[in-house]
């Protein structure tokens, strides 16, 4: 099965059992503290996440897969390159995973191909494929199947691949040999906790999503809390800081597929340019991208916050006064053009950005 998986672009495969009862208490406590924020579906599904056989009756085993996603163009020292983007306030930063094709589509299709290949070998069997698309404890299942261990940032970590990868699952009605879990290797390191811009990692392996920049710029639909806006900087879709600082990501692997190569326009673009996208532009440039799911309104909301932060910080500190003044003027002009936007959400964030 490992060979079949690799042919489909997966980097690793494992098998977990369906008894996740030991995870139920932690999941319940996380929900009780409201750490899921506006993600109501988390609470709605409740403990079903920890009960695979309730989600898909008849499930006996769970096949887990890992797919690395660093673009083929990634070079040594890529973490420093990404951190350097934070020093250019007028440039918009999209999380690395979202710069290519929507991973949901890529993994789901290939998971189904893997299921078909297994069926060819073993005969028809009951199954259902998932990738971040249903009440599934993905990281827990992956950890139990030997894919890695839960890092202090809650993401899965692998000694061979860091954390820059996607996870997927196939719930099956087959009793397969289970994989051996691996030991944890974070030790006393707290780099991910220390670097989080909003201190969303409240304790090792405990994330308050309500403070997480990825949640705020992607999952959260309403106004971004005022006290958190300055901390977002120029991150307009997601945040990679806790992964960039992690020592294990020196082993992060480039993707075997071209799907996750960077799209033109999503890397190194100026905020004013991205803010000028019409809804038609947004839909065209994000076709097949995970970014499309937030819609044009939230896209403008996020960029307005980043533009406000750029104005407050001054433009690129490496440039002279004339350059800074020119960039500020461009940002102000772009914001002014959206000051009367039909969306209350956009208008409110534009007004905040202009209130300097």
ABEGO torsion letter per residue (X at the ends): XAAAAAAAGBABBBBBBABAAAAAAAAAAAAAAGAAEABAAAAAAEAAAABAAAABBGBABBBBBBBBABBAABBBGAAAAAAAAAABAABBBBBAAAABBBAAAAAAAAAAAAAAAAAAAAEBBBBBBBBGABBBBAAAAAAAAGAEBBBAAGBBBBAAAEABBBBBBBBBABBBBBBBBBBBAAEABAAAAAABAAGABABBGBBBAAABAAAAAAABABBBBAAAAAAAEABABEBAAAAAABAAAAABBBBABAAABBBBGABGBBAAAAAABBAAAAAAAABGBAAAAAEAAAAAAAAAAAAAAAAAAEBBAABBAAAAAAAAAAAAAAAAAAAABABAAAAAAAAAAABX
